[in-house]
């Protein structure tokens, strides 16, 4: 079984985000970048499936500038077999991402596609569902467990009421939740070995897909600073403030 995993290069989750002076976005110059944490979980799960002999090859795909090769190399150092970079300097939105991945699926013919449930920069949570819809494949979102057999995958997914178990006929698309696994530590020998693994670079224009944005960001602003709390001396005073001070309820 061949597994395709999508990964995205994002600002590291430990980095303090700064909004640009012109409010067109956030600062990315001289900022530490890393693999989206949910995508790292997706790569780890693919590797675990291969270690269980449930998969024969893991292909990692990323969409973005040349620097995204660093993110692919991280996945290769974890244990993926080869990478594909869909090269573009433009920001690509979820529908275009899904269409690009659809084309890669047609070319590579994987039996399972694993994505992080969302990227921590945009938090859209859309690409996986859109990809499953375009492919007309079964999908399991927010999975915290997966078991694969010859023709199906059994997944446990988190829903509002608890846990739901689904059996998906392969091929299928799944998206990972935080509780699926804990990604492994990457050793220095694996980092060196990853430099020798193959990464195919495909300009997005070669795919013949319209990646023009459908949405326009008008303005990006930092969240307002939280105001200091206040102490009340009685329940009656608390109730009065809840009733009469709009800012408490906003």
N, C-alpha and C positions, 0 to 999 in steps of 0.2 A: 504494500500500500504506500502511495506517495502522499505526503502531507505538505500543504502550502501554508506558510505563516506570513502574515503581513505585520510589518513593524514600522514605527514612526519615530523620527528624531524630534525631540521636544526639549524645552528648557528643563534642566534638572529640577526635580521636585523639592530639593533642599535650597534652591536659589531664591532669593528675594526678587520678586517681580517689580520692575519699574516701567511706568507708562511713558511713552515718548512725549516730548514737549508739545508736539503738534496733535497729540491724541489720536494718531492714526493706528496705533498698535502698541506693543510692548517692546522694550529694548532687547535685542538679541546679540548685538555686537559685544564681544568680549565677555559673553555669558556662558557658563558651563552648560553643555548640552548632553543629553543621554537618551537611552531608549525609553519610550513610554512604558511605565511600570506594568500596565496591563498586557502590553505586547511581550514584555520579558517573561511574564507568566505563561503566555501562549507558546513561546519558544521552548521554555522548560517542559511544558506538558508534551509537546511534540517529541522532544528528546526522550522523555520517559516512555512514551509509546514505542519509540524505536528500540529502546533498551529492553522492552518486553517482547520484542520481535513482532509487534503489531504494525510496524512501519518499516519500509525499506529505504526511503529517502526523504529528507527534509529540505525544502526549498524556501528561502526567505526572500520576500519582496518588499521593497520600500519605494516610495514615491517622493521625489524632491530633488534638491541640488546635489552636486558632486559630494558634498560633505556627508550626505546620508550613507555613503559607503562605510564610514566609521561605525555607524549603527549596525549595518549589515555584518561588518567584521566582528562586532561584539557577539552577534547571534551565531556566527560561524565558530567563534572561540568557545561558545557554550556547547556546541556539538552539531549544529546544522551542517548540511553537506555543501550547498552552494547558494549563491545569492543572485538576485536580479534587481537592478536599479532602474526604475522608470524616471529618466532624468527630465526635470523641468525646474525653472527658476520661479515659476508662478505659484501662488498659493492655490491648492486644489481642494475643492469642497467635497463633502461626502458623496454626492451623486456621481461626480466625476471619478472619485476614488473607486466606487463600486463598479463603474463601467470599465475602468482600467483593470481592476482585479478580475472582472469577468473575462476580459480578453486574455489575461495571463492564464486563467483557468482553462480556457479553450486550448491554449498552446501546450500547457504542461499536463493537463488531464489528471489532476490529483483526485484522490477519493475523499479527502477531508481537508477543509480549509479552517484554520484557527486564527481568530483575531482577538485582540483585547476588546473588552466591551465598550471602551471609549478612550479617547486621548485626553490627557490631563490639561492640554492647552485649550482645546475648543469645547470639550465635554459634550460633543454632539450625540454620541451613542446612536449612530445612524448607518455607518458604512456596512456593518455586518448584516443587518436586516435588509438593506437595499441590495446587497450582493446576493443573498439567498433568494430574494424576489426576482432579480434579473435572471438568475440561473434556474429558477423554479426548483430549487433544492429544499429539502427539509432543514430546519434550523433549530438550534438550542442556544438560547441566550443566557448570560449570567451564570454559566455553569460552575459548580463547585466540585464536580466529580465527573469522570468519563471513563467508560470501559468500552473497548472496541473489539468486535468479532469480525468474521470474514465479510459479512454483508450488512452489518448494522453497528450503531454506536448507542450505548445506553448512557444517558447523561442525567445528572441531578442538577437542577437549577433552582435559584433562589427567587421566590415570589413573595408578594406582600403577606400571604397567609402562612408562609413557612417554606417547605421544600417540595418540589415537583419532580418526578422521575419520568423521563420520556425515552422511548426507543425510536431512533432515527435510522431510516434506511439510507445506506451510503449510495452515492456521495452526499455529503451534508456540510453545512456551515455551522460552526459553533463560536461563541464569544466567551471570554474568560472573566471570571470574577476573582477577587482578591484571595478568597479562601480555597482556590483550586490547588495551589502549591506554593512553595517558597523557592525562588530561583537559586540555582547553585552558584558557588564561588567559582570564578574563572581563574585557572592556574596560568602561570607564565608560559609553560610549554604549549598549552592550548592556544594562547594568544599568538605565539610564534607560528604554530601550525596553521592558524586561521589565515595568515598572510599569504599562504600558498594555495588557498582554496579559491575556486572560480567565482567571479562576479561578472555577470553580463550586464552591460549598460545599454539601455534602449531609449533613445529620445522619444518623448511622449508623442511627437508628431508622427512617428512611424506607426502608431497604433490607430491613427485615423479617428480619434475620439475628441469630441468637443469638450474642452476642460474650462471654458469660460465660466466665471463665477455667476451664479444665479442670485446671490445675495451680496449686498454692498454694506460694509461696515461704515457707519456714519461717524462714530466716535467711540473711543475707549477711555474710560476714566477709572481711577483707583477707587475702591470702596471707601465710604465715609468712615472716619475714625469713630470707634464706639465711645459714647459718652460715659462718664464715670457713674457708677451706681449710687444710689442713695439709701439711707437707712430710715426705717419707720419705727415708731415707738409702740404701735398697736395695730391690731387687725383692722380696726375701724379706719385708721389713717391709710392703711394699705388699700382697702376697698375704695376709699375716697379718691386716691390717686389713680387707681385703675379705671374708675368711672369718669374722671374729669380731665385727666392729662392725656391728650391724644398721642403724644410722643411715646408714651409707655406702651400703647397698643399698636403703634405703627411698625 
